[in-house]
């Protein structure tokens, strides 16, 4: 029995875990990672390298989905393109979100709806969903009864004793599994460096209701958040109705998720609550609340368009209040700060997690140390594998497990591509780097265009140092130079006429030094030009541009 992390162990996002038995393979989640610095190089999303799933004859029988966040389901279309027979298993809301996502890619897989405390035989294992609390409806973990013993995967979770939807973490079931004997616990590590307990989502709802009733909410109230946080959307709707406001939803993902949640009963409000964006300007500012995406400063998001005055019907004015009801993802601080600047320029009052304030406008959907310790105490695992986090988070979670009494030899800190072996009555063992794993950089979500490491490196070089094109024209028969080399530079620092003259002279000398037998060979001519031009920039330049030789025969 082997557990093979293909993503999510070493980064926050891109969660994907292969569960291998002797005859079959299950996959738990298949998510994307949103780019940081790679975004400047044209990368839109990052998916796990799934080549390991083709490494032997074991079929991918099913994909078990814990919930519908992009970092857990976003790469599912790419997996199903290669494994079309895989069954997609998840809870009701998760499958509804995924079905629409896959339809955009033209994929219609076999789907099986699962419910907590209802075991099913899948791929030769008994699979039981476990109800957990997270920042999206219908989140679950899984209990897998395997030949090596009982494996419990928490998925993303927190301990919230008063969640808005009333669906508590199934503490009793986790405790019962602990009594049965857990061979290995895989647990969410995102907040493993944060002490104590996470605030309840209900507290955020109460805080938002207070904000709606304050003097600072005299104009429009705009609340920006992740489009999947249906519990938070419900809290904003409740606060808006209490203060006589209509609600306008902006952002494709917000509108899509809210529609699904309304249709399925996860979001409750009178039908007349909502107004279309096209009709929003018919209402006085104090009569309107806007719920939108874009709290991370995404360039073309709904909130960015509002901040720049580019929305066709809603124009923010002095006296409007904007609440950024989400944490700022590391790496997005500058984008969020720029967004706030634009909003303040329009006269808006902005509440965000960037600034300290008395109002609780966001809470995490992930367990902090106290809740992580509680999960370990409930399940009392023989071995422990922290998942979903950067390496320092995994290590911190492992220390919590050791403090809770788990055998240190069984507390395994693994990374993507490591293989964790489970044996009956034994502790987990790690085979470092035994599986192929990595990242696939995609230009477009729909085009399946893998940028590739080489292309990404070239883009980085071009962005960092610029490019020089060296053009020369040769006689097709004799190889004689018909005109002096020409150079064209783009993005090259310190490129003046003097330096260009040196580069042209170096290129000319290099061509003259080639013997007649080499001149008909394009590769030899191009390499000579490349070396000659680059040599001019070796001295006095910290950054050397990319040199692209172009040879034309006439």
Secondary structure, 3 states (H helix, E strand, C coil): CEEEEEECECECCCCEEEEECCCCEEEEEECEEECCHHHHHCCCEEEECCHHHHCCCCCEEEEECCCCCHHHHCCHHHHHHHCCCCEEEECHHHHHHHHHHHHHCCCCCCEEECCCCCCEEECCEEEEEEECECCCCCCEEEEEEECCEEEEECCCCECCCCCCCCCCCCHHHHHHHHHHCEEEEEEECCCCCCCCCCCCHHHHHHHHHHHHCCHHHCCCEEEECCCCCHHHHHHHHHHHHHCCCEEEEECHHHHHHHHHHHHHCCCCCCHHHECCHHHHHHCCHHHEEEEECCCCCCCCCHHHHHHCCCCCCCCCCCCCEEEECCCCCCCCHHHHHHHHHHHHHCCCEEECCCCCCCCCCCCCCCCCHHHHHHHHHHHCCCEEEEECECHHHHHHHHHHHHHCCCCHHHEECCCCCCEEECCCCCCCEEECCCCCCCEEEECCCCCCCECCHHHHHHHHHHHHHCEEEEEEEECCCCCCEEEEEEEEEECCCCCCHHHHHHHHHHHHHHHHHCCHHHHCCHHHHHHHHHHHHHHHCCCCCCCCCEEEEEEEEC
